[in-house]
């Protein structure tokens, strides 16, 4: 079961930030400001703001593609998508997690959900997890 399927982009983006090592510094219902554990610039995840500073890997290639490349997430387009529920884009790890496939009509969202599922699998092996609020 894909526990991320019914989550909003905002919730997925926040979970990606946490998986990348950021900690929530400020949060309300529509904005979360994260700090990297090593300091540096804050990372802003907003449900409403469409600003260039907003971290939005579910929709922004500049935020998503470094994650896709670093974690070797393979993307493919399913031309027979009408036969499947869940969308035309299929994301899958290049190796090691062969049973984990994600479908979405949004390329970047599929990749980010795949990334989170990969992280969940890693965390299960070491006894941790990423919590989505």
C-alpha positions as CSV (number, residue, x, y, z in Angstrom):
1,X,0.0,0.0,0.0
2,X,1.3,3.4,-1.0
3,X,0.8,5.6,2.1
4,X,1.7,8.7,0.2
5,X,-0.9,8.4,-2.6
6,X,-3.6,10.4,-0.7
7,X,-1.1,13.0,0.7
8,X,-1.0,16.6,-0.7
9,X,2.0,17.9,-2.6
10,X,2.6,20.1,0.5
11,X,2.8,17.0,2.8
12,X,5.0,15.2,0.3
13,X,7.3,18.2,0.0
14,X,7.6,18.4,3.8
15,X,8.4,14.7,4.1
16,X,11.1,15.1,1.4
17,X,12.7,18.0,3.3
18,X,12.8,15.8,6.5
19,X,14.3,12.9,4.5
20,X,17.0,15.2,3.2
21,X,18.1,16.1,6.8
22,X,16.1,19.2,7.5
23,X,14.3,20.0,10.7
24,X,11.1,22.0,11.0
25,X,11.9,25.3,12.7
26,X,8.5,27.0,12.2
27,X,5.2,25.5,11.1
28,X,1.6,26.4,10.7
29,X,-1.2,25.0,8.5
30,X,0.2,26.4,5.2
31,X,4.0,27.1,5.7
32,X,6.8,25.2,7.2
33,X,10.3,26.6,7.5
34,X,13.1,24.1,7.8
35,X,16.7,24.4,8.8
36,X,19.5,22.1,7.7
37,X,21.1,20.4,10.6
38,X,24.4,21.9,9.4
39,X,23.0,25.4,9.4
40,X,22.8,27.4,6.2
41,X,19.8,28.9,4.5
42,X,16.3,28.0,5.6
43,X,14.2,25.9,3.3
44,X,10.6,27.1,2.9
45,X,7.8,24.7,2.1
46,X,4.5,26.5,1.4
47,X,1.0,25.2,0.5
48,X,0.1,28.4,-1.1
49,X,3.1,30.5,-2.2
50,X,4.2,30.1,-5.8
51,X,7.6,31.8,-5.2
52,X,11.0,30.8,-6.6
53,X,12.2,30.4,-3.1
54,X,9.6,27.8,-2.2
55,X,10.9,24.2,-2.0
56,X,8.5,22.2,-4.2
57,X,10.1,19.0,-5.5
58,X,6.6,17.7,-6.5
59,X,6.4,20.4,-9.1
60,X,9.8,22.1,-9.6
61,X,12.5,20.4,-11.7
62,X,15.2,22.4,-10.0
63,X,14.2,20.9,-6.6
64,X,13.4,17.4,-7.8
65,X,16.1,16.5,-10.3
66,X,19.1,16.5,-8.0
67,X,17.1,14.0,-5.8
68,X,16.2,11.9,-8.8
69,X,19.8,11.8,-10.1
70,X,21.5,11.2,-6.7
71,X,19.1,8.4,-5.7
72,X,19.0,6.9,-9.2
73,X,15.3,7.0,-9.6
74,X,14.2,5.7,-13.0
75,X,11.3,7.3,-14.8
76,X,9.2,5.9,-17.6
77,X,6.0,6.9,-19.4
78,X,3.4,4.2,-19.7
79,X,1.6,4.7,-23.0
80,X,-1.0,2.1,-21.9
81,X,-1.8,4.1,-18.7
82,X,-5.5,3.9,-19.2
83,X,-5.2,0.2,-18.2
84,X,-3.8,1.2,-14.8
85,X,-5.0,3.2,-11.9
86,X,-2.7,5.9,-10.7
87,X,-1.3,7.7,-13.8
88,X,1.0,7.6,-16.8
89,X,4.4,8.2,-15.2
90,X,6.1,5.3,-13.4
91,X,9.0,5.9,-11.0
92,X,11.1,3.0,-9.8
93,X,14.5,2.8,-8.1
94,X,17.3,1.7,-10.4
95,X,18.3,-1.1,-8.1
96,X,17.6,-2.7,-4.7
97,X,13.9,-2.0,-4.4
98,X,12.5,-3.7,-7.4
99,X,9.0,-4.1,-6.0
100,X,8.5,-0.4,-5.3
101,X,6.9,1.3,-8.3
102,X,4.9,4.6,-8.1
103,X,2.4,5.8,-10.7
104,X,1.2,9.4,-11.1
105,X,0.2,11.8,-13.8
106,X,2.8,14.2,-12.3
107,X,6.4,13.2,-13.2
108,X,8.0,14.9,-10.2
109,X,5.4,13.8,-7.6
110,X,5.9,10.1,-8.7
111,X,9.7,10.5,-8.3
112,X,9.3,12.1,-4.8
113,X,7.0,9.4,-3.6
114,X,9.4,6.8,-4.9
115,X,12.2,8.6,-3.0
116,X,10.2,8.6,0.2
117,X,9.4,4.9,-0.2
118,X,13.1,4.2,-0.7
119,X,13.9,6.1,2.5
120,X,11.1,4.2,4.3
121,X,12.8,1.0,3.3
122,X,16.2,2.2,4.4
123,X,14.8,3.4,7.7
124,X,13.0,0.1,8.3
125,X,16.4,-1.6,8.1
126,X,17.9,0.7,10.7
127,X,14.8,1.1,12.9
128,X,13.6,4.7,12.0
129,X,11.0,6.3,9.9
130,X,9.8,9.6,8.4
131,X,6.6,10.9,9.9
132,X,4.2,12.9,7.7
133,X,1.9,15.3,9.5
